[in-house]
Amino acid sequence: MRFARSALWATFLCLASVLSALPANAATPLDNASCLSCHDGKKGKLDIPGADGKPRALHSVAPDKFGQGVHAQMQCVACHTDIKDNAEIANAHTKDPAQALKKVDCAGCHQELWEQAQKNGTAKDKPRFELVAKNIAAYKNSFHARPRADDKTKPNASCDNCHDTHSFNVPAKDSPQYAQWRLTIATTCGTSCHEDQLEAYAGSIHGQEVLDKKNAKAAVCSDCHTAHAVTNSSSEPFKLAVTAKCGSCHEENLKSYKATYHGQISSLGYAYTAKCFDCHGSHEILKVTDPKSKVHADNRMTTCRQCHNGKKGVSVAPVGFASFQPHGNANDFARYPQIWVAWQIMVQLLVGTFGFFWLHTALWFYREYKERKDRSKQQHIKIDVLPAHFKGKHVKRFSAAWRIAHLTFALSLMVLTLTGMPLFYPDVAWAPVIMTALGGPHTAGLIHRISAVIFAGVFFWHLIYMVVGIARDWKNFKFFGPNSMIPNLQDGKDMLAMFKWFFGQGPRPVFDRWTYWEKFDYWAPFWGVTIIGVSGLIMWLPSVFGAFLPGWVFNVAAIFHGEEAFLAVVFLFTVHFFNNHFRPDKFPLEVVMFTGTFSLEEFKHEHAVEYKRLLDSGELEKHLVDAPSPGKLLASKVLGFTLITFGLILLTLVGIGFFSGH
């Protein structure tokens, strides 16, 4: 009995010594309930020593919000990995109070989850993991991830600055909860860091809609700055991107803006022209009718002169800029009647011109091809009917001056097309490539204007040349004679006869020195050069014309300039090329404009009336010259094919631009 009592006592002492060696709270588990027993915020303010030895408040977590968050099924210690036990609560879980708790690594955790999903083949079943991984990558390159100016050890903003990590839960889009969540974004950004911007935003039209009227569709911070790929708002990428973000809501305004010079340059990837925020402001945007708005009628000149201030080669904005319509719509007659009328004029001109001449071209091709096929076993031109001493001779058609003028005209027009197309179709893939190759908008603009001066110079030289020539031979000149380019009644008869031949209702008509289509080709530039030239000059010198013309003139000038240029380019590289090079009797190349002569056989075939008149009057021999040398003929063909190839390339690029949604 005494022995048993001694053994029991010894056992008790042994157990007591073992239990005394165990931590006081070893039985308390490291689960969320245990954590929230202190961190639920219900115990009042609990102070514990911080890394500096001074008391700091214990972080509190609202259990109900945590339970609704995406992390609700996770244990606290899954993120707070340096907390190993639950003893000595007052001393921060037995940690040295001089050492701060390890910072929770949200990005590292999510990145690891995504990498694991990729490795085990479950990535496709976890799209949210991929989205978060992309957000992390965007954040790492963002302005928020950069070190703070006052503390290089910390970023400008981290995940928990924007997200309450304990209650984080972004609702599904298009849900009522998502709309409510959007309404909190501006406040979150503003109260955390951007107080001044929040104050300006609160008074703006966007802020009033979001903060006062609870309209979740109005713009919030993340719509313009993005949520994770936040960049410096003064950087060029941001300036170029923010306009498109504005356009995600203001679609019609974006479309009309992109039709202006400002928008065209921006679409090409250059940030120096005015963007939405330059005119409307950024955080403080107000309605146009608000007297405080930057674009209110009373404030527009001040706004325009932020950029058009006489510095960096930009002239001071004239008074006409105040009535310029940056969002003018050609479909809205009530608001923009001048723009509507200008657009209708150009549309009717394009439809009428192309409708007639493309039909003319198609019918001509069909009839000429059919006739050539029918006479394929016969000689194309019966040279045996020509006088024997005329055989092998050429007829002089164009002097050297005319050929040089034509070549200069053609080259300058092609350069004008090359330098103007990127602005006309700035959203097409080839546009920024060409603009970069040209050295950027400033250099391209200089080349464009130099080419325009050359183009106009040839035009005015021609006018002077013709006036002087007519004045010298005034007594013999006949306005409606065979050598005149002035359309006459015979041209109308020839055109009707041509259409009869197209439909097999009559013989192929014969022509004098100038055909009706050649006369059209001649007179069309008078209209084209006038419209393109005057409108281009207005846009070239806006400070001059804006001083006495209303601003809508610039809108109209842009329409006339662009659409008339489109008409000229497409007409020349389709109809003109067909008439002179691509029709069956001429294909693949007519070199008369490069050699200045064509064979007597071709002369008789193409201008039978003139041939007979000169032959009967005995004047034909005065116009005969030797055929061009083989070297000159080869050079002419090389030049001709080069110009045609370049023209067709330009036509292809214009076609791609047009069918891409212009």
C-alpha positions in Angstrom: 0.0 0.0 0.0 2.8 2.4 0.9 4.6 1.3 -2.3 1.5 2.0 -4.5 1.0 5.4 -3.0 4.7 6.3 -3.7 4.4 5.1 -7.3 1.2 7.2 -7.9 2.8 10.2 -6.5 5.9 9.8 -8.6 3.7 9.5 -11.8 1.9 12.7 -10.8 5.1 14.6 -10.4 6.4 13.3 -13.8 3.2 14.4 -15.6 3.3 17.7 -13.9 6.9 18.3 -15.1 5.9 17.3 -18.7 2.9 19.6 -18.7 4.8 22.4 -17.3 7.2 22.1 -20.2 4.4 22.6 -22.8 3.3 26.1 -24.0 0.6 27.7 -22.0 -1.8 27.9 -25.0 -0.7 24.8 -26.9 -4.3 23.6 -26.9 -5.4 26.7 -28.8 -5.5 25.9 -32.5 -4.2 28.3 -35.2 -7.5 28.6 -37.0 -9.5 31.6 -38.1 -11.8 31.5 -35.1 -8.7 31.8 -32.8 -7.3 34.7 -34.9 -10.6 36.6 -34.9 -11.0 36.2 -31.2 -8.5 39.0 -31.0 -8.7 40.6 -34.5 -12.4 41.1 -34.7 -12.3 44.7 -33.5 -14.7 44.0 -30.6 -12.2 44.2 -27.8 -11.5 47.9 -28.3 -8.1 49.2 -29.0 -5.4 46.6 -28.3 -1.9 48.0 -28.4 1.2 45.9 -28.9 4.8 46.9 -29.3 5.8 47.8 -32.9 9.2 47.4 -34.5 10.2 50.8 -33.0 9.1 49.7 -29.5 6.2 52.0 -29.5 2.6 50.7 -29.1 0.6 50.1 -32.3 -3.0 49.2 -32.7 -3.9 45.6 -33.4 -5.3 45.2 -36.9 -9.0 44.3 -36.9 -11.0 42.2 -39.4 -14.7 42.3 -39.7 -15.8 38.6 -39.6 -19.0 39.1 -41.6 -17.1 40.9 -44.5 -14.3 38.3 -44.3 -16.9 35.5 -44.6 -18.2 37.0 -47.9 -14.8 37.5 -49.4 -13.0 35.2 -51.9 -10.5 34.3 -49.2 -13.1 33.2 -46.7 -12.3 29.5 -47.0 -8.6 30.1 -46.4 -6.9 30.1 -43.0 -5.3 33.3 -41.9 -1.9 31.6 -41.4 -2.0 30.6 -45.1 -1.1 34.2 -45.9 0.5 35.2 -42.6 3.1 32.4 -42.9 5.5 33.7 -40.2 3.0 33.1 -37.4 3.9 29.7 -36.1 2.0 29.5 -32.8 -0.7 31.2 -30.7 1.3 31.8 -27.5 2.2 35.0 -25.9 -0.4 37.0 -27.8 0.6 40.3 -26.3 4.1 39.8 -27.6 3.0 39.1 -31.1 2.8 35.4 -31.2 6.2 34.9 -29.4 8.0 37.0 -32.0 10.7 39.4 -31.1 8.7 42.7 -30.7 11.6 44.5 -32.4 10.9 42.6 -35.6 7.9 43.5 -37.7 5.5 40.8 -39.0 6.4 39.5 -42.4 4.6 41.4 -45.2 1.9 39.3 -46.8 2.9 38.6 -50.5 -0.3 38.7 -52.4 1.3 38.7 -55.8 3.7 35.8 -54.9 0.9 33.7 -53.6 -1.3 34.1 -56.7 1.6 33.7 -59.1 2.5 30.4 -57.4 -1.1 29.2 -57.6 -1.2 30.0 -61.4 2.1 28.2 -62.0 0.9 25.2 -60.1 -2.3 25.1 -62.1 -0.3 25.3 -65.3 2.0 22.4 -64.2 -0.8 20.1 -63.2 -2.9 20.8 -66.2 -5.8 22.6 -64.5 -5.2 26.0 -65.8 -8.1 26.0 -68.2 -10.4 25.3 -65.3 -9.1 28.2 -63.3 -9.5 31.3 -65.5 -9.5 33.6 -62.5 -6.0 32.5 -61.7 -4.8 33.5 -65.2 -6.6 36.9 -64.9 -4.9 37.6 -61.6 -1.5 36.5 -63.0 -2.0 39.0 -65.9 -3.0 41.7 -63.4 0.2 41.0 -61.4 2.3 41.3 -64.6 0.6 44.6 -65.4 1.0 45.9 -61.9 4.8 45.1 -61.9 5.2 47.4 -64.9 2.9 50.1 -63.6 3.5 53.4 -61.9 2.1 52.1 -58.6 4.8 49.4 -58.4 7.6 52.0 -58.6 9.4 52.8 -55.3 8.0 55.8 -53.3 9.9 59.0 -53.6 10.0 59.3 -49.8 10.7 55.7 -49.0 12.4 53.5 -51.6 11.6 50.4 -49.7 7.9 50.7 -50.4 6.0 50.9 -53.7 3.7 53.8 -54.5 0.8 51.5 -54.0 0.4 47.8 -53.2 -2.5 45.4 -53.5 -3.9 46.1 -50.0 -3.9 49.9 -50.7 -6.7 49.4 -53.2 -8.2 46.1 -52.1 -9.3 45.2 -48.6 -7.6 41.8 -48.8 -9.7 40.4 -45.9 -13.0 41.2 -47.5 -11.9 41.3 -51.2 -14.6 40.2 -53.6 -15.1 41.8 -57.0 -18.7 40.8 -58.1 -19.5 39.5 -61.5 -19.9 42.1 -64.2 -23.4 43.2 -65.2 -24.6 42.2 -61.7 -26.2 44.8 -59.3 -23.4 44.1 -56.8 -20.8 45.0 -59.5 -22.5 48.3 -60.1 -22.4 49.1 -56.4 -18.8 48.1 -56.2 -17.9 50.4 -59.1 -19.4 53.3 -57.2 -16.7 52.8 -54.5 -13.7 53.0 -56.8 -13.3 56.8 -56.9 -13.5 57.1 -53.1 -11.0 54.3 -52.7 -8.5 55.9 -54.9 -9.1 59.4 -53.6 -9.1 58.7 -49.8 -6.1 56.5 -50.0 -3.7 58.7 -52.0 -5.3 61.1 -54.5 -7.2 63.5 -52.4 -6.8 66.5 -54.7 -7.9 64.5 -57.8 -10.9 63.2 -55.9 -11.9 66.8 -55.0 -11.7 67.8 -58.6 -13.5 64.7 -59.8 -16.3 65.2 -57.3 -17.2 68.5 -58.9 -17.0 67.1 -62.5 -19.8 65.8 -64.6 -18.4 62.3 -64.1 -18.1 62.7 -60.3 -21.6 64.1 -60.0 -23.0 61.1 -61.8 -21.1 58.6 -59.7 -20.9 60.1 -56.3 -24.2 62.1 -56.2 -26.5 60.3 -58.6 -25.1 56.8 -58.1 -24.8 56.2 -61.8 -22.4 53.2 -62.1 -22.2 53.6 -65.8 -20.3 57.0 -65.6 -16.6 57.1 -65.7 -14.5 56.1 -62.6 -10.8 56.2 -62.1 -10.1 52.7 -63.5 -11.9 53.4 -66.7 -9.3 56.0 -67.7 -6.2 54.9 -65.8 -7.0 51.1 -65.8 -7.0 49.0 -62.6 -3.5 47.4 -62.6 -1.6 48.8 -65.6 -1.6 52.3 -64.2 1.0 54.5 -66.0 2.3 58.0 -65.5 -0.4 60.3 -66.9 2.3 62.5 -68.5 3.7 59.6 -70.5 3.1 59.3 -74.3 1.5 55.7 -74.0 -1.0 57.0 -71.5 -1.9 60.1 -73.7 -2.4 57.9 -76.7 -4.5 55.3 -74.9 -6.7 57.6 -72.9 -8.5 59.0 -75.9 -9.7 55.5 -76.9 -10.9 55.0 -73.3 -13.0 58.2 -73.6 -14.3 56.8 -76.8 -15.5 53.6 -75.2 -18.4 55.7 -73.8 -18.4 58.6 -76.2 -18.3 56.6 -79.4 -19.6 59.3 -81.8 -17.3 61.9 -80.4 -14.3 59.7 -80.8 -15.2 59.0 -84.4 -15.5 62.6 -85.2 -12.4 63.5 -83.3 -10.4 60.9 -85.2 -11.4 62.6 -88.5 -9.6 65.8 -87.4 -5.9 66.5 -87.8 -5.5 66.1 -84.0 -7.1 62.7 -84.1 -5.3 61.5 -87.2 -1.9 62.2 -85.8 -2.9 60.5 -82.5 -4.1 57.4 -84.4 -0.7 57.2 -86.1 0.9 57.0 -82.6 2.2 60.5 -82.1 1.2 62.2 -78.8 1.9 65.9 -79.5 -1.5 66.9 -80.8 -4.5 67.7 -78.6 -6.3 64.8 -76.9 -9.7 64.8 -75.2 -8.2 65.9 -71.8 -6.4 68.8 -73.4 -9.6 70.4 -74.4 -12.1 69.1 -71.8 -9.8 68.7 -68.8 -9.2 65.4 -67.0 -10.6 65.1 -63.5 -12.6 68.3 -63.6 -14.6 67.7 -66.8 -17.8 69.8 -67.0 -20.6 70.0 -69.5 -20.0 72.2 -72.5 -22.8 74.5 -71.4 -21.3 75.0 -68.0 -19.6 78.5 -67.9 -16.7 76.9 -66.1 -16.1 74.3 -68.7 -12.8 74.6 -70.7 -14.8 74.2 -73.9 -17.6 76.6 -73.1 -17.9 79.2 -75.8 -16.4 81.9 -73.5 -13.4 79.8 -72.7 -12.5 78.1 -76.0 -9.9 80.5 -77.2 -8.1 80.3 -73.9 -8.2 76.5 -74.2 -7.0 76.5 -77.8 -4.1 78.8 -77.0 -2.8 76.4 -74.5 -1.2 74.7 -77.5 -1.7 77.3 -80.3 0.3 79.9 -78.5 3.0 81.0 -80.9 5.6 78.6 -79.5 7.5 75.7 -81.0 6.5 76.8 -84.5 2.7 76.8 -83.8 1.0 80.1 -84.6 -1.4 81.8 -82.2 -4.9 80.5 -82.5 -7.1 83.1 -84.4 -10.6 83.9 -83.5 -12.0 81.5 -86.1 -10.8 78.6 -84.0 -13.6 79.3 -81.5 -16.3 78.1 -83.9 -14.3 75.1 -85.3 -16.3 71.9 -84.9 -14.0 69.2 -83.5 -17.0 66.8 -83.3 -18.8 67.9 -86.5 -21.0 65.2 -87.9 -21.7 65.0 -91.6 -25.0 63.1 -90.8 -26.5 65.8 -88.6 -27.8 68.7 -90.7 -29.5 70.4 -87.8 -26.3 71.0 -85.9 -23.7 71.0 -88.7 -25.5 72.2 -91.9 -22.3 73.3 -93.7 -20.5 70.0 -93.0 -23.6 68.1 -94.2 -23.8 70.1 -97.4 -20.1 69.7 -98.1 -20.3 66.0 -97.6 -23.4 65.6 -99.8 -21.6 67.5 -102.6 -18.6 65.2 -102.5 -20.6 62.0 -102.2 -22.7 62.9 -105.3 -19.5 63.9 -107.1 -17.8 60.6 -106.3 -20.8 58.4 -107.1 -21.5 60.2 -110.3 -17.9 60.3 -111.6 -17.1 56.7 -110.7 -20.5 55.4 -111.7 -20.2 56.8 -115.2 -16.6 56.1 -115.9 -16.3 52.7 -114.4 -19.3 51.7 -116.5 -17.7 53.3 -119.5 -14.5 51.4 -118.7 -16.2 48.0 -118.3 -18.2 48.3 -121.5 -15.1 49.5 -123.4 -13.0 46.6 -122.2 -15.7 44.1 -123.2 -16.2 45.5 -126.7 -12.6 46.0 -127.5 -11.6 42.6 -126.1 -14.4 40.9 -128.1 -13.3 42.6 -131.3 -9.7 41.8 -130.8 -10.6 38.2 -130.2 -12.7 38.1 -133.4 -9.9 39.5 -135.5 -7.1 37.6 -133.7 -6.1 35.8 -136.9 -5.9 39.1 -138.8 -3.4 41.9 -138.7 -4.2 44.3 -135.9 -3.6 47.4 -138.0 -3.6 47.3 -141.8 -0.3 49.1 -142.5 -0.5 48.3 -146.2 -3.1 51.1 -146.7 -0.5 53.7 -145.7 1.6 55.5 -148.3 4.9 53.5 -148.8 7.2 56.5 -147.9 5.3 57.0 -144.6 5.9 53.5 -143.3 8.1 53.3 -140.2 7.6 57.0 -139.4 6.2 58.4 -136.2 3.9 61.4 -135.6 5.1 64.0 -133.0 2.4 64.2 -130.4 3.9 66.0 -127.4 6.9 68.3 -127.1 9.6 67.9 -124.5 8.1 70.6 -122.3 4.7 68.8 -122.2 6.4 65.5 -121.4 8.4 67.0 -118.5 5.3 68.8 -117.2 3.4 65.5 -117.3 6.1 63.6 -115.5 6.5 66.3 -112.9 2.7 66.4 -112.4 2.6 62.6 -112.1 5.5 62.3 -109.6 4.3 65.2 -107.4 0.8 63.7 -107.3 2.1 60.3 -106.3 4.2 61.9 -103.5 1.2 63.8 -102.4 -0.8 60.6 -102.3 2.0 58.8 -100.4 2.3 61.5 -97.7 -1.4 62.2 -97.5 -2.8 58.6 -97.3 -1.5 57.9 -93.7 -3.6 60.9 -92.4 -6.6 59.8 -94.5 -6.4 56.2 -93.2 -4.6 56.5 -89.9 -6.1 53.3 -88.4 -4.9 51.0 -91.2 -1.9 48.8 -90.4 0.3 50.3 -93.2 -0.3 53.9 -92.2 2.1 54.2 -89.2 4.7 52.2 -91.1 4.7 54.7 -94.0 4.6 57.7 -91.6 7.6 56.3 -89.7 9.5 55.7 -93.0 8.7 59.3 -94.0 10.3 60.6 -90.8 7.1 61.4 -88.9 4.2 63.8 -89.4 6.4 67.0 -89.4 8.7 65.7 -92.1 5.8 64.1 -94.1 3.9 67.4 -93.9 6.9 69.3 -95.2 7.3 66.9 -98.1 3.6 67.1 -98.8 3.6 70.9 -99.0 6.6 71.0 -101.2 5.0 68.5 -103.6 1.8 70.6 -103.5 3.8 73.7 -104.5 5.4 71.8 -107.4 2.0 70.4 -108.4 0.4 73.8 -108.4 3.5 75.3 -110.1 3.1 73.0 -113.1 -0.6 73.8 -113.2 -0.1 77.6 -113.3 2.8 77.2 -115.7 0.4 75.4 -118.0 -2.2 78.2 -117.7 0.4 80.8 -118.6 1.8 78.8 -121.4 -1.7 78.3 -122.9 -2.7 82.0 -122.6 0.6 83.1 -124.2 0.2 80.6 -127.0 -3.4 81.6 -127.7 -2.5 85.3 -127.6 0.3 84.8 -130.1 -1.9 83.0 -132.6 -5.1 84.7 -131.7 -6.2 85.2 -135.4 -5.9 81.5 -136.2 -7.1 80.1 -132.9 -10.5 78.5 -132.9 -12.2 77.9 -129.5 -14.2 75.0 -130.9 -11.7 73.9 -133.5 -10.0 70.5 -133.9 -7.0 71.6 -131.9 -8.9 73.1 -129.0 -9.4 71.2 -125.7 -12.8 73.0 -125.2 -15.7 70.4 -125.3 -18.0 70.9 -128.3 -21.1 69.3 -129.8 -19.0 66.8 -131.7 -17.7 65.4 -128.4 -21.3 64.6 -127.3 -21.9 62.9 -130.7 -18.7 60.9 -130.3 -19.7 59.7 -126.8 -23.1 58.6 -128.0 -21.5 56.8 -130.9 -19.1 55.1 -128.5 -21.9 53.8 -126.4 -23.7 52.4 -129.5 -20.5 50.6 -130.4 -20.2 49.3 -126.8 -23.6 47.6 -127.3 -23.0 46.5 -130.8 -25.4 49.0 -132.3 -22.9 50.8 -134.5 -19.4 50.9 -135.8 -16.5 52.1 -133.6 -16.4 55.9 -133.9 -13.4 57.7 -135.3 -11.9 60.7 -133.5 -10.1 64.0 -134.2 -7.0 65.2 -132.4 -8.6 65.1 -128.9 -11.2 62.6 -127.8 -14.0 63.4 -125.3 -12.3 61.3 -122.6 -9.0 63.1 -123.1 -10.8 66.4 -122.8 -12.3 65.2 -119.5 -8.9 64.2 -118.3 -7.7 67.6 -119.2 -10.5 69.7 -117.5 -10.9 67.5 -114.4 -7.6 68.9 -112.9 -9.0 72.4 -113.1 -11.7 71.5 -110.7 -9.5 69.1 -108.7 -6.6 71.5 -108.3 -8.8 74.3 -107.4 -10.7 72.3 -104.7 -7.6 70.5 -103.4 -5.4 73.5 -103.6 -7.7 76.0 -101.9 -8.7 73.6 -99.2 -5.1 72.6 -98.6 -4.0 76.2 -98.4 -6.7 76.9 -95.8 -5.5 74.0 -93.7 -1.8 74.9 -94.3 -2.3 78.5 -93.0 -5.1 78.2 -90.4 -3.9 81.3 -88.5 -4.3 83.4 -91.7 -7.7 82.2 -92.8 -9.0 81.7 -89.2 -8.5 85.4 -88.7 -11.4 86.3 -91.0 -13.3 83.0 -91.7 -15.5 81.1 -89.3 -14.2 77.8 -87.9 -16.6 75.5 -89.8 -14.6 76.4 -92.9 -11.8 74.2 -91.7 -14.3 71.3 -91.3 -15.5 71.8 -94.9 -11.9 72.2 -96.2 -10.9 68.9 -94.6 -13.9 67.2 -96.3 -13.2 68.7 -99.7 -9.5 68.1 -99.5 -9.6 64.5 -98.5 -12.5 63.3 -100.7 -11.3 65.2 -103.8 -7.9 63.7 -103.3 -9.5 60.3 -103.1 -11.4 61.0 -106.3 -8.3 62.1 -108.1 -6.2 59.1 -107.0 -8.8 56.4 -107.7 -9.8 57.9 -111.0 -6.2 58.3 -112.3 -5.1 54.9 -111.2 -8.2 53.1 -112.6 -9.9 55.0 -115.4 -6.9 57.0 -116.7 -4.6 54.0 -116.5 -7.2 51.9 -118.4 -7.8 54.5 -121.1 -4.1 54.9 -121.8 -2.5 51.6 -120.8 -4.8 48.8 -119.9 -7.4 48.6 -122.6 -6.8 45.7 -125.0 -5.5 47.8 -127.8 -2.9 49.5 -125.5 -2.0 46.8 -123.0 0.4 46.7 -121.2 1.8 50.2 -121.8 1.4 53.2 -124.0 4.7 55.2 -124.2 3.6 58.2 -126.2 3.8 60.5 -123.2 7.4 59.4 -122.5 8.7 59.3 -126.1 6.6 62.2 -127.4 5.6 60.2 -130.6 3.6 57.3 -131.7 3.7 55.3 -134.9 1.8 56.5 -137.9 -0.2 53.3 -137.9 -1.3 53.9 -134.3 -2.1 57.6 -135.2 -4.3 56.5 -138.1 -6.1 54.0 -135.8 -6.7 56.2 -132.8 -7.2 59.6 -134.5 -8.5 58.8 -138.0 -10.2 62.1 -138.5 -7.1 64.1 -137.8 -5.0 61.7 -139.9 -7.3 62.2 -142.9 -7.5 65.9 -142.5 -3.7 66.3 -142.4 -3.2 63.8 -145.2 -5.7 65.6 -147.5 -4.3 69.1 -146.7 -0.7 67.9 -147.3 0.3 68.8 -143.7 1.0 65.3 -142.5 4.6 65.3 -143.5 5.3 68.3 -141.3 4.4 66.2 -138.2 6.4 63.1 -139.1 9.6 62.2 -137.3 11.8 59.2 -137.0 10.9 56.5 -134.6 12.6 56.7 -131.2 15.9 54.9 -130.7 15.9 51.5 -129.0 17.6 53.0 -126.0 15.0 55.8 -125.7 12.2 53.3 -126.2 13.6 51.0 -123.5 14.0 53.9 -121.0 10.5 55.1 -121.7 9.1 51.6 -121.0 11.1 51.3 -117.8 9.9 54.7 -116.7 6.3 53.9 -117.7 6.2 50.5 -115.9 7.8 52.0 -112.8 5.2 54.8 -112.6 2.3 52.4 -113.3 3.6 49.9 -110.6 3.9 52.7 -108.0 0.5 54.0 -108.9 -1.1 50.5 -108.5 0.6 50.1 -105.2 -0.8 53.4 -104.0 -4.2 52.3 -105.4 -4.0 49.1 -103.4 -3.2 50.9 -100.2 -6.1 53.3 -100.7 -8.4 50.3 -101.4 -7.3 48.6 -98.2 -7.9 51.8 -96.3 -11.3 52.4 -97.9 -12.6 48.9 -97.3 -11.2 48.8 -93.8 -13.9 51.1 -92.6 -13.3 54.7 -93.8 
